[in-house]
Amino acid sequence: MPSEKPWWILVGGMRRLGRALAEDLAQDHALVLTGSQDADAAWLEGLRRHTPIRTFRWNAMDPGLGSKMMADLAALESDGTRLAGAVMVAGVFPELPFGQWNMEELESTWRLNLGFPFLCAQALAPRLAEGACLQFLLDTSIHQPFLKRLPYSAAKAGLAALVPGLAQLLAPRVRVVGHALGTVLPDEASDPKWLASQSLLKRNGDPTDLARALRFAAESPYLTGEIITLDGGRRWI
């Protein structure tokens, strides 16, 4: 599917933050969006008015995920689509007090926030164009762990360790950058004003803040192996 715009893949690009990023990045990118379920048809139709879109169903709990990813990516190449960038958005944000976690919840948290992004990166890396940037969404919790979300924080810390490791493995053909993200799109159960007060800038982030950082990393050919913290100064409070 030829396009004058560069193709990026957003893993987890059909819900909440991924969806907001897709809407912003559609201005100057053609997009491959993945999700564990099909995206809203009306939303996709609206997005396709602005840019070419491809969609894949990649479910982290699918035992055949590896084969599914390879087949989908091979289909992209056969259509002449070459990926110029990849962003790992997918993840979950579970909260439980210490003492109430069980093995099933731990495995699910670590699978979705660490294992799944690693497998996606492993499948995508050989398919990315030379000079492409592989980007991971981390969390400011890599600086200050969330005590009620400690397994989540540990998973993001593990993902942070992958950034310099993958940068070394994939250099010089592909660059790798992480983004330690603060509060963006707080859920309905949160208090946005309190969350904003926990940063130096006294505001919550916006998807456009992240989209700007993603573009910066993609357009910085001498940047690799680094983690950019985008949290409004939360870690200094």
Secondary structure, DSSP 8 states (H G I E B T S, - for coil): ---SS-EEEEETTTSHHHHHHHHHHTTT-EEEEEESS---HHHHHHHHTTS-EEEEE--TT-TTHHHHHHHHHHHHHHTT--EEEEEE---------TT---HHHHHHHHIIIIIHHHHHHHHHGGGEEEEEEEEEE--GGGTS--GGGHHHHHHHHHHHHHHHHHHHHHTTTSEEEEEEE--BS--TTS-HHHHHHTSTTSS-B-HHHHHHHHHHHHT-TT--SEEEEESTTGGG-
